[in-house]
């Protein structure tokens, strides 16, 4: 099949969504498909290149030229409405690539929907967050989990986050776009039940299928033991958190929990500190910047316990899968897609959101019980196999084939006998 991926960012930008798009594209090429990626051009990057058999087109957008609209100058995201320049670039790409499937992953979708009928391609949309209904994409309202969208509430929230000048157009455009896209998207692929529910897919009558994120089959081998960055890690046991160092990821709660622990085991945080986030750092905490992915995998290999204390609605975090692939027991918040991945008492411990005392108690329990910790780590390594490419990518191929009117090419063996179901590939809710 000829497939065109739409993603506003693509490596060298590295995040869970970016890695998913790259890994999926590479896997599909390996399975004999013809894959191109359309992504937004960013300063210093080539407008076209080919990597691992994937053709990468970096296209320019009208909104990108308005630098004052973006907090991060090096990452200028797509708007929640059609960008004229992006739309024209996508039209040119469709004529050139002639895709049978267009697979979108974020707000770049909005610049394709006016072209959908003309393109004659089937449109698949993976939902990695709450961006179908939430302008902030995080389903958070003033630091707490949102109970759901509402016109006045959303307007108030979007103005808080973007200001009046940007907020009102964003809210209006998102509402209008979501109504249109419900009609033109052939299949939504939320990465967890939490994301399906938060985007109100069932209530909106959308055709959808839950298919989780995945990690490469050989992810445990993708380490870099020669990286000089590893010298920054403490010798011996240490606790490890990897991700954006900010309030939404529960770092503030984690630091309070760690400060109350009775342990000499260090805490390591790897990730970029969010602007304005300046918590009190207890002794024995190592705050490191962003690392290359291979070095992070080597850090997981050396770590003692993996920590995922998020207070936001995590979709289906691949960083959790990566830690499990390296045989680590996980202490995580009981929220969002984390509950699909971590099985309480078997592959780790789930704690109430933003509860520093429960988080500290869970960490202390695993520190004090190395046999239990080792058992959970081994079970985590086994469970994560259901989130590897060999299990998940055929599900996505199945969706493509089904939409193209072909026969089914495979089924997903439900490997979740030790925990909650993650994917329901044969049922459209």
Beta strands, then each sheet from edge to edge (+ up, - down):
strand 1: 2-6
strand 2: 34-40
strand 3: 48-51
strand 4: 54-59
strand 5: 101-104
strand 6: 122-127
strand 7: 140-141
strand 8: 144-145
strand 9: 187-190
strand 10: 238-242
strand 11: 266-270
strand 12: 285-288
strand 13: 305-308
strand 14: 330-333
strand 15: 348-351
sheet 1: 3+ 4- 2- 1- 5- 6- 9-
sheet 2: 7+ 8-
sheet 3: 12+ 11+ 10+ 13+ 14+ 15+
end
